[in-house]
Amino acid sequence: MNTYLNDLVGYKKKKTRHLFRWKVVEAYRAERVQASELEETLGISRTELRRLNRNYFRYRLLPLLYPKHG
């Protein structure tokens, strides 16, 4: 098993659901873990992972890429 995946399993037990989900998406986007590994170990389906990935882009990356001019 991937060592980073072991860290996510430990993180799941300690942190809130929201923070855990962001950590999962960050690991997936950085290609540290595969979608199949997440599904087997943590029970996060590919559909759920796609949804989380879209929300991560919308709320985390989009404001950094296109800041509002004020």
VEXLUM-166856 format. One record per residue (C-alpha): residue number from 1; x, y, z; residue in one letter. Coordinates in Angstrom, 1 decimal. Layout:
nr; u; v; w; rest
NUM; X; Y; Z; A;
...
END
This chain:
nr; u; v; w; rest
1; 0.0; 0.0; 0.0; M;
2; 1.1; 3.5; -0.8; N;
3; 2.7; 5.3; 2.3; T;
4; 0.8; 8.5; 1.5; Y;
5; -2.4; 6.5; 1.5; L;
6; -1.5; 5.2; 5.0; N;
7; -1.2; 8.9; 6.1; D;
8; -4.7; 9.6; 4.6; L;
9; -6.2; 6.7; 6.5; V;
10; -4.6; 8.1; 9.8; G;
11; -5.8; 11.6; 8.8; Y;
12; -9.3; 10.3; 8.3; K;
13; -9.5; 9.3; 12.0; K;
14; -8.2; 12.6; 13.3; K;
15; -9.7; 15.4; 11.3; K;
16; -13.1; 16.6; 10.2; T;
17; -14.7; 15.3; 7.1; R;
18; -14.2; 18.5; 5.1; H;
19; -10.5; 18.8; 5.8; L;
20; -10.0; 15.1; 5.0; F;
21; -11.8; 15.4; 1.7; R;
22; -9.5; 18.3; 0.7; W;
23; -6.5; 16.3; 1.6; K;
24; -7.7; 13.4; -0.6; V;
25; -8.3; 15.7; -3.6; V;
26; -4.9; 17.3; -3.2; E;
27; -3.2; 13.9; -3.1; A;
28; -5.2; 12.8; -6.1; Y;
29; -4.4; 15.9; -8.1; R;
30; -0.7; 15.6; -7.3; A;
31; -0.9; 12.0; -8.5; E;
32; 0.3; 10.6; -5.2; R;
33; -2.5; 8.1; -5.1; V;
34; -4.6; 6.4; -7.8; Q;
35; -8.4; 6.6; -8.0; A;
36; -8.6; 2.8; -7.6; S;
37; -6.5; 2.9; -4.4; E;
38; -8.8; 5.6; -2.9; L;
39; -11.9; 3.5; -3.8; E;
40; -10.5; 0.3; -2.3; E;
41; -9.0; 1.8; 0.9; T;
42; -11.1; 4.8; 1.8; L;
43; -14.4; 3.9; 0.0; G;
44; -14.5; 7.0; -2.1; I;
45; -16.1; 6.2; -5.5; S;
46; -14.8; 7.7; -8.7; R;
47; -18.0; 9.7; -9.1; T;
48; -17.5; 11.2; -5.6; E;
49; -13.9; 11.9; -6.5; L;
50; -14.9; 13.7; -9.7; R;
51; -17.4; 15.8; -7.7; R;
52; -14.8; 16.7; -5.1; L;
53; -12.3; 17.5; -7.8; N;
54; -14.7; 20.0; -9.4; R;
55; -15.4; 21.7; -6.1; N;
56; -11.7; 21.8; -5.3; Y;
57; -11.1; 23.6; -8.5; F;
58; -14.0; 26.0; -8.1; R;
59; -13.3; 27.0; -4.5; Y;
60; -9.6; 26.6; -4.1; R;
61; -7.9; 27.1; -7.5; L;
62; -10.2; 29.3; -9.5; L;
63; -9.9; 32.3; -7.1; P;
64; -6.1; 32.0; -7.3; L;
65; -6.1; 31.8; -11.1; L;
66; -8.6; 34.6; -11.7; Y;
67; -8.5; 37.0; -8.7; P;
68; -11.3; 39.7; -8.7; K;
69; -10.1; 43.1; -9.6; H;
70; -11.4; 45.6; -7.1; G;
END
